[in-house]
Amino acid sequence: MLVSFLYIPLLLNSLDKDEYAVWLTLTSLISMLGMFDIGLGNGLRNKLAAALANDDYELGRTYVSTAYVCIFILVAVLFLLYIFSNLFVNWSFVLNANDISSQEINTLVFIVLVSFLAQFGLGLINSVLYALQKPALSSLLLLVGQFLSLALVYILAIVLDVHSLLIIGGAISLTTPVVLLLSSLFLFHGSCKKVAPKLSLFKRPLIKEILSLGIKFFIIQIITLLLFQSNSIIIAHSVGNEAVIEYNIAYKYIVSLVIIFNIIATPMWSATTDAYEQGDILWIKKTNKALLKVTLLLTVFGLVMLFVSSYVYPLWLQSETTHISFITTLLLYLYSIGMMVYGSYGYILNGIGKLNIQIVCTLVISLLYIPISYIMGCYLGLSGVLIAFATSSFLNCIWSKIQYEKITNNKAEGIWNR
């Protein structure tokens, strides 16, 4: 999290504002592809955790092998789709990058996309580590990749005085997949050897097993994509590029509350799967209460962050021309509270695997969110988009709390129990 904070002043001083806004929009757009694993990652996470809860490592390894074959087939398909769509897509228009040469934009998109697809396939190691209840190790891989990337950009921009969006963007993109490749080889020959993938263990019938749950996660991921990952694009086209920068900086600052919450809550997903398999509802209820207490503590801490933000931004950004309004930070603070409350129930529901109501509710919210946020952005500016954004997070708190209480009190019926 601290490394990601250091990125912003470094990139602000290495690129001009238009280039930085284009970079933010591009990475937001490309990251959407991470949702297109048709639920393989989360499906594997739950199925592998359930197999390990019953000490069935042979079944677990078969799940892992099957998932890896599927994910790399998907990578190939996505790359072919990119090649085909590239014949028709004007990336300069999509990224609102009219002041940058189209050749540079097209090359940058290619590098970022190929790097991301490699990260997309190799990132399945994170689902394995989550199922093994080793989330700290998964986060360590992310940290190493980000730190090496930051160091490389620092050398290029500060030491070598390079200010090319193409070179800096390429350096950022290529580091993480290299780290994931090396760490996957190391882990599957070491502590994760019992569940290491092997091509001969691929079992076609298990695809349906993984995807029977995974496809639900996939639908939720697509909906989440529409709901939360489209903001940079909506803001760029309804408000402007400078608003994209303001949004991303304020988001990085105040939504760090949600990152801290997720650090604590992430292990609870697979642990809930284990507890639910063994019928330990009491543990699940205690965990929910603990997560709500964490949310309350972080909400109080966030209030302090909110009121000192006007002093923090100038010290952090080292830029006199970048202004972040109090209203922007306030609206993202409210969004963060909603996401933490939602997470207190959502992580547990994901671990239990009862997802149908989540699909219905989040789909309705997302279909309303995109047009409403765009219209509000056109009339009210960045604040309009963020009012809709914060409202959507609180709407998710309502249904998730109702379903959690129904399941843990053994009163869930119909769609609430599927």
C-alpha positions as CSV (number, residue, x, y, z in Angstrom):
1,M,0.0,0.0,0.0
2,L,2.9,2.4,0.8
3,V,4.6,1.5,-2.5
4,S,1.4,2.4,-4.4
5,F,1.4,5.8,-2.5
6,L,4.9,6.5,-3.7
7,Y,4.0,5.8,-7.3
8,I,1.7,8.8,-7.6
9,P,4.1,11.7,-7.0
10,L,6.7,9.8,-9.0
11,L,4.4,9.4,-12.0
12,L,3.0,12.9,-11.6
13,N,6.5,14.4,-11.9
14,S,7.6,12.0,-14.7
15,L,4.6,12.4,-17.0
16,D,2.5,15.3,-18.0
17,K,-1.1,15.4,-16.8
18,D,-2.6,14.1,-20.0
19,E,-0.2,11.2,-20.2
20,Y,-0.8,10.3,-16.6
21,A,-4.6,10.5,-17.1
22,V,-4.2,8.2,-20.1
23,W,-2.2,5.8,-18.1
24,L,-4.8,5.7,-15.3
25,T,-7.6,5.1,-17.8
26,L,-5.7,2.4,-19.7
27,T,-4.7,0.4,-16.6
28,S,-8.3,0.7,-15.3
29,L,-9.6,-0.6,-18.7
30,I,-7.1,-3.4,-19.0
31,S,-7.6,-4.5,-15.4
32,M,-11.2,-5.2,-16.4
33,L,-9.9,-8.3,-18.2
34,G,-9.0,-9.8,-14.8
35,M,-12.8,-10.4,-14.4
36,F,-12.9,-12.7,-17.5
37,D,-11.5,-15.8,-15.9
38,I,-15.2,-17.1,-15.9
39,G,-14.9,-17.6,-12.1
40,L,-12.0,-20.1,-12.3
41,G,-9.9,-18.4,-9.7
42,N,-12.7,-18.1,-7.0
43,G,-14.2,-21.4,-8.0
44,L,-10.8,-23.1,-7.5
45,R,-10.4,-21.3,-4.3
46,N,-13.6,-22.7,-2.8
47,K,-13.3,-26.2,-4.2
48,L,-9.6,-26.5,-3.2
49,A,-10.3,-25.2,0.3
50,A,-13.2,-27.8,0.7
51,A,-10.9,-30.6,-0.6
52,L,-8.2,-29.7,1.8
53,A,-10.7,-29.4,4.7
54,N,-11.3,-33.1,4.1
55,D,-7.5,-33.8,3.7
56,D,-8.0,-34.9,0.0
57,Y,-4.8,-33.6,-1.5
58,E,-5.1,-35.8,-4.6
59,L,-8.5,-34.2,-5.5
60,G,-7.1,-30.8,-4.7
61,R,-4.1,-31.3,-7.1
62,T,-6.5,-32.4,-9.8
63,Y,-8.6,-29.2,-9.3
64,V,-5.5,-27.1,-9.6
65,S,-4.3,-28.9,-12.7
66,T,-7.6,-28.6,-14.4
67,A,-7.9,-24.9,-13.5
68,Y,-4.5,-24.1,-14.9
69,V,-5.2,-25.7,-18.2
70,C,-8.5,-23.8,-18.5
71,I,-6.9,-20.4,-17.5
72,F,-4.2,-20.6,-20.2
73,I,-6.8,-21.6,-22.9
74,L,-8.7,-18.4,-21.8
75,V,-5.5,-16.4,-22.1
76,A,-5.1,-17.5,-25.7
77,V,-8.7,-16.8,-26.5
78,L,-8.5,-13.2,-25.0
79,F,-5.3,-12.5,-27.0
80,L,-7.0,-13.6,-30.2
81,L,-10.0,-11.4,-29.4
82,Y,-7.6,-8.4,-28.8
83,I,-6.0,-9.0,-32.2
84,F,-9.4,-9.1,-33.9
85,S,-10.8,-6.1,-32.1
86,N,-7.7,-4.1,-32.7
87,L,-8.7,-3.9,-36.4
88,F,-11.7,-1.8,-35.4
89,V,-10.9,0.0,-32.1
90,N,-9.5,3.5,-32.1
91,W,-7.5,3.5,-28.8
92,S,-6.7,7.2,-28.9
93,F,-10.5,7.9,-28.8
94,V,-11.2,5.3,-26.1
95,L,-8.4,6.7,-23.9
96,N,-9.2,10.3,-24.7
97,A,-5.6,10.6,-25.8
98,N,-5.8,12.9,-28.8
99,D,-2.5,14.8,-27.9
100,I,-0.4,11.6,-28.0
101,S,0.6,9.8,-31.2
102,S,-1.6,6.9,-32.2
103,Q,1.4,4.7,-32.8
104,E,2.7,5.2,-29.3
105,I,-0.7,4.6,-27.8
106,N,-1.2,1.4,-29.8
107,T,2.2,0.1,-28.8
108,L,1.6,0.9,-25.2
109,V,-1.8,-0.9,-25.2
110,F,-0.1,-4.0,-26.8
111,I,2.6,-4.1,-24.1
112,V,0.2,-3.5,-21.2
113,L,-2.3,-6.1,-22.5
114,V,0.2,-8.9,-23.2
115,S,1.8,-8.3,-19.7
116,F,-1.6,-8.3,-18.1
117,L,-2.6,-11.6,-19.8
118,A,0.6,-13.2,-18.6
119,Q,-0.2,-12.0,-15.1
120,F,-3.8,-13.1,-15.6
121,G,-2.8,-16.7,-16.2
122,L,0.1,-16.9,-13.7
123,G,-2.0,-15.2,-11.0
124,L,-3.9,-18.4,-10.4
125,I,-1.2,-19.2,-7.8
126,N,-2.9,-16.6,-5.6
127,S,-6.1,-18.7,-5.5
128,V,-4.1,-21.7,-4.5
129,L,-2.4,-19.7,-1.7
130,Y,-5.8,-18.4,-0.5
131,A,-7.2,-21.9,-0.4
132,L,-4.2,-23.0,1.6
133,Q,-4.9,-20.1,4.0
134,K,-1.7,-18.4,3.1
135,P,-2.9,-14.9,2.1
136,A,0.2,-13.2,3.5
137,L,2.3,-15.1,1.0
138,S,0.0,-14.0,-1.8
139,S,0.3,-10.4,-0.7
140,L,4.1,-10.8,-0.5
141,L,4.2,-11.7,-4.2
142,L,2.3,-8.6,-5.0
143,L,4.6,-6.5,-2.8
144,V,7.7,-7.8,-4.5
145,G,6.3,-7.1,-8.0
146,Q,5.2,-3.6,-7.0
147,F,8.5,-2.7,-5.3
148,L,10.7,-3.9,-8.2
149,S,8.4,-2.0,-10.6
150,L,8.7,1.2,-8.5
151,A,12.5,0.8,-8.3
152,L,12.7,0.4,-12.1
153,V,10.5,3.5,-12.7
154,Y,12.6,5.5,-10.3
155,I,15.8,4.6,-12.1
156,L,14.3,5.4,-15.4
157,A,12.6,8.7,-14.5
158,I,14.9,10.1,-11.8
159,V,18.3,8.6,-12.5
160,L,18.2,8.4,-16.4
161,D,15.7,11.3,-16.8
162,V,13.3,9.2,-19.0
163,H,9.9,10.8,-19.4
164,S,8.3,8.5,-22.1
165,L,4.9,7.1,-21.3
166,L,5.7,4.1,-23.5
167,I,8.9,3.2,-21.7
168,I,7.7,3.9,-18.2
169,G,4.4,2.1,-18.8
170,G,6.2,-0.9,-20.3
171,A,8.5,-1.1,-17.3
172,I,5.6,-1.0,-14.8
173,S,3.7,-3.7,-16.8
174,L,6.4,-6.3,-17.3
175,T,7.7,-6.6,-13.7
176,T,4.7,-8.4,-12.0
177,P,4.3,-11.3,-14.5
178,V,8.0,-12.1,-14.2
179,V,7.7,-12.2,-10.4
180,L,4.6,-14.4,-10.6
181,L,6.4,-16.8,-13.0
182,L,9.4,-17.3,-10.8
183,S,7.5,-17.5,-7.6
184,S,5.1,-20.1,-9.1
185,L,8.0,-22.3,-10.1
186,F,9.5,-21.9,-6.6
187,L,6.3,-22.6,-4.7
188,F,5.1,-25.6,-6.7
189,H,8.5,-27.2,-6.2
190,G,8.4,-26.3,-2.5
191,S,5.7,-25.6,0.1
192,C,2.8,-26.1,-2.5
193,K,4.2,-29.2,-4.0
194,K,1.3,-31.4,-2.8
195,V,-1.1,-29.4,-5.0
196,A,1.3,-28.6,-7.9
197,P,-0.4,-28.6,-11.3
198,K,0.4,-31.4,-13.7
199,L,-0.9,-31.7,-17.3
200,S,-1.7,-35.4,-17.0
201,L,-3.9,-34.6,-14.0
202,F,-6.3,-32.5,-16.1
203,K,-9.8,-33.9,-15.8
204,R,-12.4,-32.5,-18.1
205,P,-15.4,-33.5,-15.9
206,L,-14.0,-31.3,-13.1
207,I,-14.3,-28.2,-15.2
208,K,-18.1,-28.3,-14.6
209,E,-17.5,-28.8,-10.9
210,I,-15.2,-25.8,-10.6
211,L,-17.4,-23.7,-12.8
212,S,-20.7,-24.7,-11.2
213,L,-19.7,-22.4,-8.4
214,G,-17.1,-20.4,-10.4
215,I,-19.6,-19.2,-13.1
216,K,-21.6,-17.5,-10.3
217,F,-18.4,-15.7,-9.2
218,F,-17.8,-14.8,-12.8
219,I,-21.2,-13.2,-13.2
220,I,-20.5,-11.3,-10.0
221,Q,-17.1,-10.2,-11.3
222,I,-18.6,-8.9,-14.5
223,I,-21.2,-7.0,-12.5
224,T,-18.5,-5.7,-10.2
225,L,-16.5,-4.6,-13.3
226,L,-19.5,-2.6,-14.5
227,L,-20.1,-1.1,-11.1
228,F,-16.6,-0.3,-9.8
229,Q,-14.0,-0.5,-12.6
230,S,-15.7,1.8,-15.1
231,N,-15.3,5.0,-13.1
232,S,-12.1,6.3,-14.8
233,I,-13.7,5.9,-18.2
234,I,-17.0,7.5,-17.0
235,I,-15.2,10.4,-15.4
236,A,-12.9,10.9,-18.4
237,H,-15.8,11.2,-20.8
238,S,-18.3,13.0,-18.6
239,V,-16.0,15.4,-16.7
240,G,-12.5,15.3,-18.2
241,N,-9.0,14.0,-17.8
242,E,-8.0,16.2,-14.8
243,A,-11.0,14.8,-12.9
244,V,-9.6,11.3,-13.5
245,I,-6.4,12.3,-11.7
246,E,-8.2,13.9,-8.8
247,Y,-10.5,10.8,-8.4
248,N,-7.6,8.3,-8.5
249,I,-5.4,10.3,-6.0
250,A,-8.3,10.7,-3.5
251,Y,-9.3,7.1,-4.1
252,K,-5.7,5.9,-3.4
253,Y,-5.7,8.0,-0.2
254,I,-9.0,7.4,1.5
255,V,-9.9,4.0,0.1
256,S,-6.7,2.6,1.8
257,L,-9.2,2.0,4.6
258,V,-10.8,-0.7,2.5
259,I,-7.4,-2.1,1.7
260,I,-6.6,-2.4,5.4
261,F,-10.0,-4.0,6.0
262,N,-9.4,-6.5,3.2
263,I,-6.0,-7.4,4.7
264,I,-7.8,-8.5,7.8
265,A,-10.9,-10.0,6.0
266,T,-9.3,-11.9,3.1
267,P,-8.3,-15.0,5.2
268,M,-11.9,-15.2,6.4
269,W,-13.1,-16.3,3.0
270,S,-11.4,-19.7,2.8
271,A,-11.6,-20.1,6.6
272,T,-15.4,-19.7,6.3
273,T,-15.5,-22.4,3.6
274,D,-13.6,-24.7,6.1
275,A,-16.0,-23.8,9.0
276,Y,-19.1,-24.1,6.9
277,E,-18.0,-27.6,5.7
278,Q,-17.7,-28.6,9.4
279,G,-21.0,-27.0,10.5
280,D,-19.3,-24.4,12.8
281,I,-21.8,-21.6,12.5
282,L,-20.8,-20.2,15.9
283,W,-17.3,-19.4,14.5
284,I,-18.8,-17.7,11.5
285,K,-21.0,-15.5,13.7
286,K,-18.0,-14.5,15.9
287,T,-16.0,-13.7,12.8
288,N,-18.8,-11.4,11.5
289,K,-18.9,-9.5,14.7
290,A,-15.2,-9.1,14.7
291,L,-15.2,-7.7,11.2
292,L,-17.9,-5.2,12.1
293,K,-15.8,-4.0,15.0
294,V,-12.8,-3.6,12.6
295,T,-15.1,-1.6,10.3
296,L,-16.0,0.7,13.2
297,L,-12.4,1.3,14.2
298,L,-11.4,2.0,10.6
299,T,-14.4,4.4,10.2
300,V,-13.1,6.4,13.2
301,F,-9.6,6.4,11.8
302,G,-10.9,7.4,8.4
303,L,-12.6,10.4,9.9
304,V,-9.2,11.6,11.1
305,M,-7.7,11.0,7.6
306,L,-10.6,13.0,6.1
307,F,-10.0,16.1,8.2
308,V,-6.2,16.1,7.8
309,S,-6.4,15.4,4.0
310,S,-5.8,19.1,3.0
311,Y,-2.5,18.9,4.8
312,V,-1.5,15.4,3.6
313,Y,-2.1,15.9,-0.2
314,P,0.5,18.7,-0.7
315,L,3.1,16.8,1.4
316,W,2.4,13.6,-0.4
317,L,2.1,14.8,-4.0
318,Q,4.8,17.5,-4.0
319,S,2.8,19.3,-6.6
320,E,1.3,22.8,-6.4
321,T,-0.9,22.3,-9.5
322,T,-2.8,19.2,-8.4
323,H,-5.8,20.1,-6.2
324,I,-8.0,17.5,-4.5
325,S,-11.2,18.8,-3.1
326,F,-12.6,18.0,0.4
327,I,-15.9,16.9,-1.2
328,T,-14.2,14.3,-3.4
329,T,-12.4,12.8,-0.3
330,L,-15.6,12.9,1.7
331,L,-17.7,11.0,-0.9
332,L,-15.0,8.4,-1.2
333,Y,-14.8,8.1,2.6
334,L,-18.6,7.3,2.6
335,Y,-18.0,4.8,-0.2
336,S,-15.3,3.2,1.9
337,I,-17.6,2.8,4.9
338,G,-20.2,1.1,2.7
339,M,-17.6,-1.3,1.2
340,M,-16.3,-2.3,4.7
341,V,-19.8,-3.0,6.0
342,Y,-20.6,-4.9,2.8
343,G,-17.3,-6.8,3.1
344,S,-18.2,-7.9,6.7
345,Y,-21.0,-10.0,5.3
346,G,-19.8,-10.5,1.7
347,Y,-16.6,-12.3,2.5
348,I,-18.5,-14.8,4.6
349,L,-21.2,-15.3,2.0
350,N,-18.5,-15.9,-0.7
351,G,-16.9,-18.5,1.6
352,I,-20.3,-20.2,2.1
353,G,-20.9,-20.1,-1.7
354,K,-24.5,-18.9,-1.6
355,L,-24.3,-16.4,-4.5
356,N,-27.6,-16.2,-6.4
357,I,-29.1,-13.2,-4.5
358,Q,-25.8,-11.4,-4.8
359,I,-25.9,-11.8,-8.6
360,V,-29.5,-10.4,-8.8
361,C,-28.9,-7.5,-6.5
362,T,-25.6,-6.4,-7.8
363,L,-26.8,-6.7,-11.4
364,V,-29.7,-4.4,-10.8
365,I,-27.5,-1.9,-9.0
366,S,-24.8,-1.9,-11.7
367,L,-27.3,-1.5,-14.6
368,L,-28.7,1.6,-12.8
369,Y,-25.2,2.9,-11.8
370,I,-23.5,3.4,-15.2
371,P,-26.2,5.7,-16.9
372,I,-27.0,7.5,-13.6
373,S,-23.3,8.2,-12.8
374,Y,-22.6,9.4,-16.3
375,I,-25.6,11.8,-16.3
376,M,-24.8,13.0,-12.8
377,G,-21.1,13.5,-13.9
378,C,-22.3,15.6,-16.9
379,Y,-24.4,17.9,-14.7
380,L,-22.6,17.9,-11.3
381,G,-19.1,17.0,-12.3
382,L,-16.9,14.6,-10.3
383,S,-19.1,14.9,-7.2
384,G,-22.1,13.6,-9.2
385,V,-20.3,10.4,-10.2
386,L,-19.1,9.9,-6.6
387,I,-22.5,10.4,-5.1
388,A,-23.8,7.5,-7.2
389,F,-20.6,5.5,-6.4
390,A,-21.1,5.9,-2.6
391,T,-24.8,5.1,-2.8
392,S,-24.1,1.8,-4.6
393,S,-21.9,0.6,-1.8
394,F,-24.6,1.2,0.8
395,L,-27.2,-0.6,-1.3
396,N,-25.0,-3.7,-1.2
397,C,-25.0,-3.6,2.6
398,I,-28.7,-4.1,2.8
399,W,-29.2,-7.4,0.9
400,S,-25.9,-8.9,2.2
401,K,-26.9,-8.4,5.8
402,I,-30.4,-9.9,5.2
403,Q,-28.9,-13.0,3.5
404,Y,-26.2,-13.5,6.1
405,E,-28.8,-13.4,9.0
406,K,-31.1,-15.8,7.2
407,I,-28.3,-18.3,6.5
408,T,-26.7,-18.2,10.0
409,N,-30.1,-18.5,11.7
410,N,-31.1,-21.4,9.4
411,K,-34.0,-19.4,7.9
412,A,-32.7,-19.1,4.4
413,E,-35.1,-20.4,1.7
414,G,-35.4,-20.2,-2.1
415,I,-33.0,-17.8,-3.7
416,W,-31.6,-16.7,-0.3
417,N,-30.2,-20.2,0.2
418,R,-28.7,-20.7,-3.3
